[in-house]
Amino acid sequence: MGMPKAVRILLKTLLVIVVVVVLLLVAVTLFIGPIVKTAAEKIGPKVLGVPVTVERVSINAFAGKVGLKNLRVGNPDGYSTDPMFALGELRLDVNLASLPGSGPIEVTEVAILDPKVSYEIVKGTSNIDALTAGLQKAPAEEPAATEGKKPARKVIVKHFECRGGEVSVRAAMTLGKSVTVPLPPIVANDIGKSTGGTTTFDAIQKMVGEIASGVGKAAVGVLSGVGDAAKDAAKGVQDAGKGAVDKIKGLF
């Protein structure tokens, strides 16, 4: 006895739906990277006021992996044409098993490879201060209504590392030339674990703070031979990095 016509139509309909869903998932996996790249290069300059370029963004939704290569953030007007910040590669790996439910999302790894920070002082003002001053001029938006809104999921970062980094200092005490400071490897584990998870921004703030602290310490050590002025400049890198985090936090 053959299958009833209504059942055959239902099965065909379900098959079409499954195929469409699979195709959408594949499309998102293949094309969301270029979408993020385009958004970063269009929105980034409007928010920061400096050029932003990204060579490639890759997102594998099935494996929970995100990759970014060759991010460049330019200097504000009045400073050198060197990028203020350059990033060779960013790798992020999320444990997909932690996504369902309401518990903290587990980020297995965040790896920042070959970052380069250019710290410049022109007429007493650093490029980082000039950039963040521009951020503060952005008009504040009215806070969105939070009534009935679910609290954001917390995160735990199992492993964070930053390696292959450099910071260059250019100021009057370096005779206008760039002095390169190697950045020792930075590692932090179990960010947010002791409190059962932390907010995404606080996790980012922790990681950026580790980098800013490492940059400051490296600059102090390498430039100590130049004199106290260079030590002050090196500490300025650290303080400016932390200050930038606080100012950017106010935008969200």
C-alpha positions as CSV (number, residue, x, y, z in Angstrom):
1,M,0.0,0.0,0.0
2,G,1.4,3.3,-1.0
3,M,2.1,6.3,1.3
4,P,-0.9,8.6,1.6
5,K,-0.6,11.7,-0.5
6,A,-0.9,14.1,2.5
7,V,2.0,12.3,4.2
8,R,4.2,12.5,1.1
9,I,3.5,16.2,0.8
10,L,4.3,16.7,4.5
11,L,7.6,14.7,4.2
12,K,8.6,16.7,1.1
13,T,7.8,20.0,2.9
14,L,9.9,18.9,5.9
15,L,12.8,17.9,3.6
16,V,12.7,21.3,1.9
17,I,12.7,23.0,5.3
18,V,15.7,21.0,6.5
19,V,17.7,21.7,3.3
20,V,16.9,25.5,3.5
21,V,18.0,25.5,7.2
22,V,21.3,23.7,6.4
23,L,21.9,26.1,3.5
24,L,21.3,29.1,5.7
25,L,23.7,27.7,8.3
26,V,26.4,27.2,5.7
27,A,25.8,30.6,4.2
28,V,26.2,32.3,7.7
29,T,29.4,30.3,8.3
30,L,30.8,31.2,4.9
31,F,29.7,34.8,4.6
32,I,29.4,36.3,8.1
33,G,33.2,36.8,8.1
34,P,33.2,39.3,5.2
35,I,30.1,41.0,6.7
36,V,32.0,41.6,9.9
37,K,35.0,42.7,8.0
38,T,33.0,45.3,6.1
39,A,31.2,46.5,9.2
40,A,34.5,46.9,11.0
41,E,36.0,49.0,8.2
42,K,32.9,51.2,7.8
43,I,31.8,51.6,11.4
44,G,35.3,51.6,13.0
45,P,36.4,54.9,11.4
46,K,33.1,56.6,12.3
47,V,33.5,55.6,16.0
48,L,37.2,56.1,16.3
49,G,37.9,58.8,13.8
50,V,40.9,57.0,12.4
51,P,41.2,54.4,9.5
52,V,40.5,50.8,10.4
53,T,41.3,47.9,8.1
54,V,41.0,44.1,8.5
55,E,42.5,41.7,6.0
56,R,40.2,38.7,6.9
57,V,37.6,37.6,9.4
58,S,36.7,34.0,9.6
59,I,33.8,32.5,11.6
60,N,33.1,28.7,11.9
61,A,29.8,28.5,13.7
62,F,29.9,24.7,13.7
63,A,33.2,24.6,15.6
64,G,32.7,27.8,17.7
65,K,35.8,29.4,16.3
66,V,36.4,33.0,15.3
67,G,39.6,34.2,13.6
68,L,40.8,37.7,12.6
69,K,43.9,38.6,10.6
70,N,45.9,41.8,10.2
71,L,43.8,44.4,11.9
72,R,45.2,48.0,11.6
73,V,44.0,51.0,13.5
74,G,45.5,54.3,12.2
75,N,46.9,57.2,14.1
76,P,44.9,60.4,14.7
77,D,45.8,63.5,12.6
78,G,49.1,65.1,13.6
79,Y,50.9,61.9,14.4
80,S,53.0,59.5,12.2
81,T,51.5,57.4,9.4
82,D,52.4,54.2,11.4
83,P,49.4,52.3,12.7
84,M,48.6,53.1,16.3
85,F,47.6,49.5,16.8
86,A,48.3,46.5,14.6
87,L,47.3,42.9,15.3
88,G,48.7,40.0,13.4
89,E,46.0,37.5,14.4
90,L,43.2,36.9,16.9
91,R,41.9,33.5,17.7
92,L,38.8,32.8,19.8
93,D,37.4,29.4,20.6
94,V,34.0,28.9,22.3
95,N,32.9,25.6,23.9
96,L,29.6,25.0,22.0
97,A,28.4,22.7,24.8
98,S,28.2,25.7,27.1
99,L,25.9,27.7,24.8
100,P,22.5,26.1,25.8
101,G,21.0,27.1,29.1
102,S,21.5,30.1,31.2
103,G,24.9,29.4,32.8
104,P,28.2,31.0,31.9
105,I,29.5,30.6,28.3
106,E,32.9,29.0,28.3
107,V,35.5,30.6,26.0
108,T,38.2,28.0,25.7
109,E,40.8,30.2,24.3
110,V,41.5,33.8,23.3
111,A,44.9,34.2,21.6
112,I,46.3,37.6,20.5
113,L,49.3,37.1,18.2
114,D,51.9,39.7,17.1
115,P,50.2,42.9,18.4
116,K,52.1,46.1,17.8
117,V,51.3,49.3,19.7
118,S,52.7,52.7,18.6
119,Y,52.9,55.2,21.5
120,E,53.7,58.7,20.3
121,I,53.8,62.1,22.1
122,V,53.3,65.3,20.1
123,K,53.2,68.7,21.9
124,G,52.7,66.9,25.2
125,T,49.7,64.8,24.0
126,S,49.9,61.1,23.2
127,N,48.2,59.5,20.3
128,I,46.2,57.3,22.6
129,D,44.9,60.3,24.6
130,A,44.1,62.1,21.3
131,L,42.0,59.1,20.2
132,T,40.1,58.6,23.4
133,A,39.5,62.3,23.7
134,G,37.6,62.1,20.4
135,L,35.6,59.1,21.7
136,Q,34.4,61.2,24.6
137,K,33.0,63.8,22.2
138,A,30.5,61.3,20.8
139,P,27.0,62.2,21.9
140,A,25.7,60.0,24.7
141,E,22.6,58.0,23.8
142,E,19.6,57.6,26.1
143,P,19.9,54.3,28.0
144,A,17.6,51.6,26.6
145,A,14.7,50.3,28.7
146,T,15.7,47.2,30.6
147,E,12.3,46.2,32.0
148,G,11.6,42.6,31.1
149,K,15.0,42.2,29.5
150,K,16.9,39.1,30.4
151,P,20.4,39.7,32.0
152,A,23.3,39.1,29.7
153,R,25.0,35.7,29.8
154,K,28.2,35.6,31.8
155,V,31.4,34.2,30.4
156,I,34.5,32.3,31.6
157,V,37.7,32.6,29.7
158,K,39.7,29.4,30.3
159,H,42.9,30.6,28.6
160,F,44.1,33.9,27.4
161,E,47.5,34.6,25.9
162,C,49.2,37.4,24.1
163,R,52.6,36.8,22.4
164,G,54.9,38.2,19.9
165,G,54.0,41.7,20.8
166,E,56.0,45.0,20.4
167,V,55.5,48.6,21.5
168,S,57.2,51.5,19.9
169,V,57.8,54.8,21.7
170,R,58.3,58.0,19.7
171,A,58.8,61.3,21.6
172,A,61.2,64.2,22.1
173,M,63.3,62.1,24.5
174,T,63.8,59.6,21.6
175,L,64.8,62.4,19.3
176,G,61.7,61.8,17.2
177,K,62.8,58.3,16.4
178,S,60.8,55.1,17.1
179,V,62.3,53.0,19.9
180,T,60.9,49.4,19.8
181,V,60.1,47.6,23.1
182,P,59.5,43.9,23.0
183,L,56.4,42.7,24.9
184,P,57.0,39.5,27.0
185,P,54.3,36.8,26.6
186,I,51.2,37.4,28.7
187,V,49.1,34.5,30.0
188,A,45.9,34.5,32.1
189,N,43.8,31.5,32.9
190,D,40.2,31.0,34.3
191,I,39.1,34.6,34.0
192,G,35.7,34.9,35.7
193,K,35.8,31.3,37.0
194,S,36.1,32.2,40.8
195,T,32.8,34.2,40.6
196,G,30.9,31.8,38.5
197,G,31.4,34.0,35.4
198,T,31.8,37.6,34.5
199,T,30.4,40.1,32.0
200,T,31.8,40.1,28.5
201,F,33.1,43.6,28.9
202,D,34.8,42.9,32.2
203,A,36.5,39.9,30.7
204,I,37.8,42.1,27.8
205,Q,38.8,44.7,30.3
206,K,40.8,42.1,32.3
207,M,42.6,41.0,29.1
208,V,43.3,44.5,27.9
209,G,44.5,45.4,31.4
210,E,47.0,42.6,31.3
211,I,48.3,43.8,28.0
212,A,48.5,47.4,29.2
213,S,50.4,46.4,32.3
214,G,52.8,44.3,30.3
215,V,53.4,47.1,27.9
216,G,54.2,49.5,30.7
217,K,56.6,47.1,32.4
218,A,58.4,46.3,29.2
219,A,58.8,49.9,28.3
220,V,60.2,50.8,31.7
221,G,62.7,48.0,31.6
222,V,64.0,48.6,28.0
223,L,64.0,52.4,28.1
224,S,65.5,52.8,31.6
225,G,68.8,53.7,30.0
226,V,67.3,56.7,28.2
227,G,66.5,58.4,31.5
228,D,63.6,59.3,33.8
229,A,61.7,61.0,31.0
230,A,61.6,57.7,29.1
231,K,60.4,55.9,32.2
232,D,57.6,58.4,32.5
233,A,56.7,57.9,28.9
234,A,56.7,54.1,29.4
235,K,54.4,54.5,32.4
236,G,52.2,56.7,30.2
237,V,51.7,53.8,27.8
238,Q,50.4,51.7,30.7
239,D,48.2,54.5,32.2
240,A,46.8,55.5,28.7
241,G,45.9,51.9,27.9
242,K,43.9,51.6,31.1
243,G,42.4,55.0,30.7
244,A,41.3,54.1,27.1
245,V,39.5,51.0,28.5
246,D,37.5,53.1,31.0
247,K,36.6,55.7,28.3
248,I,35.5,53.1,25.8
249,K,33.4,51.4,28.5
250,G,31.4,54.6,28.8
251,L,30.3,54.1,25.2
252,F,28.4,50.9,26.0
